Amino acid sequence: MSTPQVQDHHALRFLTAGSVDDGKSTLIGRLLFDSRAILADQLDTLEKKAAGAPIDLSLLTDGLEAEREQGITIDVAYRYFATKHRKFIIADAPGHEQYTRNMVTAAAGSDAAVVLVDITKLDTHQTPLVLLPQTRRHSLLAHLLRVPSIVFAVNKLDAVADPQQAFDAVSVALRAFAEAAGIAVAGIVPVSALRGDNVTQTLVTDGTDWSTWYSGPTLLQLLESLPAAQERTEGDLLIPVQYVAREGEGTGNQPRTLWGRIAHGSVKAGDDVQIFPSGQRAVVAEVRLAGSVVDRVEAGRSAGVVLDRQLDVSRGDWISTPDSVNGMQSFAATLAWLDTEPAVVGRKYWVRHGNRWVQARIASIESRLDIHTLEAIDAHELAVNEIGHVIVETQQPLPVEAYASNRSGGSLIVVDPTTNRTSGALLVKSAAA
């Protein structure tokens, strides 16, 4: 069996996605169980509930009472485990359409997505084989949200008569879909989450060695080899100010530390910087990391910046390399709509960019993506879970960037001003003409 080499020792954040009952929670439970990341009291509780039957591993992630009662995942559950090669942070995302917003939340900060495909729900003798809509939707969302590595785990192969034929048929369909959607596939892996086949151990079911038709890695071996997302550390600096801390007591002359997670670039003492939106300039006097003064902090880490003079800087402002940021009030974006109330042209919403809230409206809906044909079709509104191309206008200029080049500068969330529901996710494509 070909085993990929571990290329990155950073902790890997990945989510499991896919349709309802594809086995996402069971897969995570299997990873935790096989890696011995389950506490003794948890295992004891599961064994008592099983009463001699096989343990229901999905209960390790389905923590809400409603989830256990209905046997579904509602909220995103995060779990942690480690192997001798790497540490992992897992997000178990819901499969139901009405909880797609939770899947988007989990995908936004993930390094990889494991999209499960339940082979028992597909007609593997059909030509062409038709994938489930939620499999396509979650894959597209992960791709749009710039999740670097997308893996397809073909699950429940122990439940089909001819696993080789079934896996080959699904693999062909997945690769055709991915190619049409522009998705780079990190791997397609056959597994049985319930039995543990090819999750952490070599694929063997009922004493039959399946290595005669599958010579790739186990799912865990593949995950250990995937790169963690790294933000751009070279070039211009961009920091969204999240918190302003003043040290000491007394007058306003005390130095203030401007804290934020660096979106791209790096910062060190002596750097010239500019504040958006005020346009004021200063020189970095000191840089802090976790409370200690350091020489330099790079993208992907939170930094505390002390300026050489007092400026009016607050949460929601941005620190950047001088003349590198252009404020925009109109831009083109991909909109993933998550609200039961449709997105309509002209309606006002609140949008959050970095840590700044501004009013905005959808100036136009250019098209909607058909997840079955992957074609852009005319649309005048976007219903729940639909994805479209829109033009957005904001009340105040924002330093937006193309999402393809920077996740922090190119993403916004949309909030309904009446209900305060998170209504959508905006991924900037370019400035509007």
C-alpha positions, 0 to 999 in steps of 0.5 A, spaced: 500 500 500 502 506 498 503 511 504 503 518 503 509 522 507 507 527 513 508 533 509 506 538 515 506 538 522 501 543 524 495 541 527 490 540 521 483 543 522 478 539 518 470 538 517 466 532 515 460 534 511 455 530 506 448 528 506 444 526 512 446 519 515 452 518 511 456 516 517 459 523 519 459 522 526 460 515 526 466 516 522 469 521 527 467 517 533 471 511 529 477 516 529 477 518 536 476 510 538 481 508 534 486 513 536 484 512 544 482 519 544 476 517 548 476 518 556 474 511 560 468 514 563 465 516 556 467 509 553 463 506 559 457 510 558 457 508 551 458 500 553 452 501 558 448 504 552 449 499 547 448 493 552 452 488 549 451 490 542 456 494 538 457 501 540 454 507 537 460 511 536 456 517 533 454 519 540 461 521 541 459 527 537 452 528 538 452 532 544 445 535 544 439 532 547 435 533 541 441 530 536 441 524 541 433 523 540 433 524 533 439 521 531 441 527 527 447 532 527 444 539 529 450 543 531 457 543 529 461 539 534 468 540 535 473 534 537 480 533 538 485 527 537 492 526 536 497 521 532 504 520 533 505 524 527 500 530 528 494 533 532 487 534 529 481 538 530 475 535 527 468 539 526 462 535 525 457 539 520 450 537 520 447 534 513 440 537 513 439 542 509 436 547 514 443 547 518 447 548 512 449 555 515 453 551 521 456 547 515 459 554 512 461 556 519 465 550 520 468 550 513 470 557 514 476 556 518 478 549 516 484 546 512 481 540 509 474 537 508 472 530 508 465 529 504 462 523 506 458 519 500 454 513 502 454 508 497 448 505 499 444 511 497 446 511 490 445 506 484 452 504 482 449 501 476 446 507 473 450 511 467 451 516 469 451 515 476 447 521 480 450 524 486 446 526 492 444 534 492 447 535 499 454 531 497 454 536 491 452 542 495 457 541 501 463 540 496 461 546 492 461 550 499 467 547 501 470 549 494 467 556 494 470 557 502 477 556 499 478 549 504 485 547 501 484 540 501 477 536 499 477 529 500 471 524 498 470 518 503 466 513 500 462 510 506 459 503 508 462 499 502 461 493 507 454 493 505 454 492 498 455 486 494 461 488 489 465 493 493 470 494 487 465 495 482 461 500 487 467 504 489 470 505 481 463 507 479 462 512 485 469 515 484 468 516 476 462 520 478 466 524 483 472 526 479 467 528 473 463 532 478 469 535 481 473 537 474 466 540 472 466 544 478 473 546 478 475 542 485 482 539 486 481 533 489 486 531 495 483 523 495 478 519 494 478 513 499 473 507 501 471 506 508 467 503 513 466 508 519 462 503 522 467 497 522 473 501 522 475 499 515 480 503 512 479 509 517 485 508 521 487 500 519 488 497 512 481 495 508 479 488 510 472 486 511 469 479 512 476 476 512 477 479 505 483 483 503 481 489 498 488 491 497 487 487 490 483 493 488 485 499 492 492 500 493 491 507 496 492 510 503 487 509 509 483 516 511 488 517 517 494 516 513 491 521 507 489 526 513 496 526 516 499 528 509 495 534 508 498 541 508 495 546 513 492 552 510 498 558 511 496 565 510 500 569 505 506 572 510 510 576 504 508 583 501 503 588 504 501 588 511 493 587 513 490 587 520 483 587 522 483 591 529 479 586 534 481 589 541 484 596 543 488 595 550 490 600 554 496 599 559 496 602 566 492 607 570 491 614 569 491 619 563 490 617 556 497 618 555 498 611 557 501 606 551 495 602 547 496 596 544 492 594 538 490 587 537 488 583 531 489 576 527 494 578 521 490 577 515 497 577 511 504 580 511 508 581 517 509 586 522 515 588 526 518 594 530 520 600 525 514 599 520 510 604 517 503 603 517 496 606 515 490 606 519 483 605 515 478 608 514 482 615 517 488 614 513 492 616 519 500 614 519 504 612 524 510 607 525 510 601 529 514 602 536 513 595 539 510 588 537 507 583 542 505 576 541 501 573 547 503 579 552 511 578 550 515 583 546 517 580 540 521 582 534 516 580 528 509 576 527 507 573 521 500 572 518 495 567 521 497 569 528 494 574 533 499 580 534 499 586 539 501 593 535 504 599 539 504 605 535 509 611 536 504 616 537 497 616 539 491 615 534 484 614 534 483 607 533 478 602 535 475 595 534 473 595 526 479 599 524 484 596 519 492 596 520 496 596 513 502 598 509 501 605 507 497 606 500 496 598 500 488 599 501 483 601 497 476 602 500 470 600 496 463 601 496 461 596 491 463 589 489 461 583 486 461 577 490 459 570 491 453 569 496 451 563 499 444 564 502 442 561 509 436 564 511 429 562 510 427 569 508 430 569 501 435 574 499 432 580 494 434 586 490 434 592 494 433 590 501 438 592 506 442 588 511 448 589 516 454 586 513 460 584 518 467 585 514 473 583 519 470 586 526 467 592 522 459 592 521 456 597 516 449 597 512 449 594 505 444 592 500 444 587 494 444 592 488 443 586 483 442 578 483 446 577 477 445 569 477 444 563 481 448 557 481 444 550 479 448 545 483 446 539 479 448 542 472 453 547 475 451 552 470 449 560 472 442 561 471 438 568 471 435 569 478 431 575 481 432 572 488 436 567 492 432 562 496 435 558 503 441 554 501 442 557 494 448 560 491 448 566 487 453 571 484 451 578 486 453 586 486 453 589 493 453 596 495 455 598 502 454 605 506 461 606 508 467 604 504 471 597 506 478 594 504 475 588 501 480 584 497 478 578 492 477 572 497 481 567 492 487 571 495 485 572 502 480 569 506 480 575 511 479 581 507 475 577 502 469 574 506 463 578 510 457 575 513 450 578 512 445 579 518 438 580 517 437 587 521 430 585 524 431 578 526 439 578 527 439 571 524 446 570 520 443 570 513 448 569 508 456 569 507 459 573 502 465 571 498 468 577 494 470 576 487 472 583 485 470 590 485 464 592 481 465 596 475 
